[in-house]
Amino acid sequence: MSVKQLFDLTGKVAIITGGSRGLGLQMAEALGEMGARLAITARKADELAAAKAHLEKQGTEVLTVVNDLSQFDRIPDLVGQVLEHFGGIDILVNNAGATWGAPAEDYPFEAWMKVINLNVNGMFFLTQEVGRRAFIPQRSGKIIVTASISGLRGNPPNMPTIAYNASKGADVNFVRALATEWGKYNINVNAICPGFFPSKLANGLIDKLGDQIVAGTPLGRIGGDEDLKGLVVLLASEAGRHISGQSIAVDGGSTSF
């Protein structure tokens, strides 16, 4: 098989949660450009409609599903809509996430539950549902989790986001555990760990600490609009078929020291 064929995703079906903007939309652009048919999901219908129009301009087939992954009882319907529309699922990108900044000693209960429910619980229940109904029966699948470098280390003292760090650390070990358990079904499970990228979650910190962040990054910049595209295609395609259980930092080298 040629290298081009290894990266080709023509006809594959990918679900991307939080796919209407930011990192999710960047990954949707990449998978669609390589031929995948996309199901993007998010909470806001207007943002999904805008993302669908944007992706269709590049020639990508797109299904949108309004869904809140923290409402666990709605997850089976989400998967059912994708299966009914496309007839199968090949790739799952667990990208939807939330954060909340507060000192650990003052961290609100509702904030902790919001972050953990979306970043860990909803991610697991969706993965479980897709696994049971698509990946395990067909004996194949690619699972990609958007974790974070915050799941690989602690934050500086002026970035108090303990629930986010804890949830992303859980995502990293989730990937290790599930890759081991579902490898027998030919399912690859990996995480992408972005550093600082412009996004709704990170823009506040970038505005406040941008110079400090750049100074602590060997490549001397924050992430850009194309910096996740190559990796998500690698992990979603046959080019990455022997990669599983890994959490790969895309951070300009900031976790290298």
N, C-alpha and C positions, 0 to 999 in steps of 0.2 A: 504494500500500500504506500502511495506517495505521501509526502509530508502534507501537501495540500488536502489530500483525502483524509488524513488523520485529524485535521482540524475542521473538516467540513461538518456542518450540523443540519444539512438540508433535510427537511421533513421531521426533525426532532421537535418534541413539544416540551416547552420549559415554563414552569410556574415561577414567577418572581414576586415575592411579597415586598411591599413597600416599593413597587416598581414604577410609581408615577413621577418620581423626582429624585434628585441627588444621586447617590451611589447606585440605587436600584435602577434608575433610568439609564445611567451610564452602562450598567451591565446588560440591561435589556437591549440597548443599541448594539452592543457587541454581539450578543447571541443572535439577534435578528439579522444583522449583516452577514453572519455566517450561515444563514439559512433556516434558523429555528423558527417555529411558530410559537407565539408567546401568549401566555395568560398572565396578565399583571393585575395585582390586587392591592388595594389600599382602602382607607376609610372614606376618602372624599371623592365623590363622583365627578366633580368638575376637574380636579387634578388628573384623574384617570382619563377623562375625555381628552384633555389637552395632550397627555402623554400618548394616547392612542393615535391621535391625529399626527403627532410628530413622528411616531414610529412607522405609521403607514406611508408617510412621505418617502421613507427609505425602502419601501416595498415589503415591509414585514406584515404578516398576518397577525392580528392582535385581538384577543378576547379580554375584556375588562370585567372584573368582579369586585363589587363594593363589599368589603368585609373587614371586620375588626377581629384580629386574631386573639385578642384578650377575651372575646366572647367564645369560649371553647365549644359551645353547643352548635355554633354556626360553621365549624370547620368541615364536618362531613358534607354539608351542602356545597361549600366552596369546591371541594375535590370532585363532587358529583357533577357540578356544572362544567368543570374542565374536561372530565372524562366524557360527558355527553356531547360536548362540542367538538373535541378533537379525537376522541376514541382511544386515547392513551396519554401517558405522561412519561417522559424520559429524563427530565432534568428538574430538580427542585432547588431554587435559590432562596434560602431563608434569610431575607435581608431586612425585613421590618424590625424597627427597634425604637427604644425610648431611653431617655436619660433624665436625670434630675440632680441638681447640684445643691448640697447642703452638708454641713458638718455631721459626722457620724453620730455625735452625741445628741444632735437635734433633728436627726433624719425623720421625717414624718412617716407614719405607718402606711398611709395611703400612697405615698411616693414609692416606698419600697415595693409594695404589692404591684403597683402599676408597671414598674420597670421589670421585675422578675416575671410577672405574668406574661408580658409581651416577649421579652428577650429570651426567656427560658421555657416557660410552660407552653405558650402558644406555639413556639417553634417546635417543641417536642411533639405536641399533639398533631400538628400538621404533618410532620415527618412520619409519624406513626401511621397516620391515615393514608398518606401516599404510598408508604411502604406496603401496607396490607393490601391495598386495592390495585396497585400498579406494579411497583418495583419487584416485590417478592414473587408474585405470580409470573411475571415475565422474565425473571432471573436476570435483571439488569436495571441500572439506574445510577444517576450522578446526583449526589447531594452536596450542596455548597452552602456553608453558613457564613454570613458576614459577622465575624467576631470583631476584634479590635486589638491593637497593641495594649490597650488597657486591661485585656485579659491575660497578658503575658507578664505584666509588672504592675507595681503601684504607680500612682500619679504623684507629681510634685505636691507639696503641701498646699499650694494655692489652687488646686483643682480637686475639691472634695466631692467626688462622685462615687461613693462606695457601692451603691446598688448596681450602677453600671459596670464598674470593675468586677464585682462579684458575678454578675450575670454573664459577662464576656469570658471570665475564667471558667464558668460552668460550660459555656459553649465550646471552649477549647477542649475540655475533657470529654464532653459529649461526643465530639468528633472522634476522639481516640477510641472511646468505648464502643460507639456504634460501628465504626469501621471494622473493629475486631469481630463484633457480633454478626454483622450483615455481609462480611466479605464472602461467606459461603454462597451468597445469592448473586455474586458478581456485582455488588453495589459499592461504588466508591463514595467515601464520605470525607470531605475536607473543609477547612475553614480558610477564609481570607481575612487577614488582620490588618485593616487599614490604619495608617497613622492619621495625621490631620489632613482632612479634605474639606473644601467648602461644602457645607450641608446645613440643613436646619438644626441638626443636633450640635454641630461644632462651631457654627459661625460666631456665637457669642464669645467663646473662648479664643477663637482666632482674632476677633476684633480687639479683645483685651490683651492677649498675650502673643500676638503674631510675631513680633520681633524676637521674643524669647524662644518661641517654637522653632523658628527658622534657624536661629543661632545654635540650637541643639540638634540640628539635622545635618548630617555630613554632606548631603547633596545640596543643602542651602535653599530649600524651597518646600512648600507644602504640596500635597497631592493635587493633580489636575484632572481635567475632564476626560482624559484618555488613559489614565495610569492604572486602572483596574481591568481594562478591556482584554489585554492579552492573557492575563492570568485566569479570568473567568472562562474564557474560551478554552484554554488549556485544560482546566479542571472539568469542563462540561463535555469535552470531546474525547475521542479515542486516543488522541495524543497524550492524554493524562491517565490512561487506563491502568498504569502500574503505580499510581500515586494515590495513597489512601491513608487516612488517619493523621494528616498533616495540617498544621496551622502556619500559614505563610504570611509573613509581615510584608506589607507594601507601605513603607514609611520613610523612604529616603535615607535609610540607614540609621534611624534614631535608636533602634533597639540593638545596634551592633556593638555598643559599649556600655 
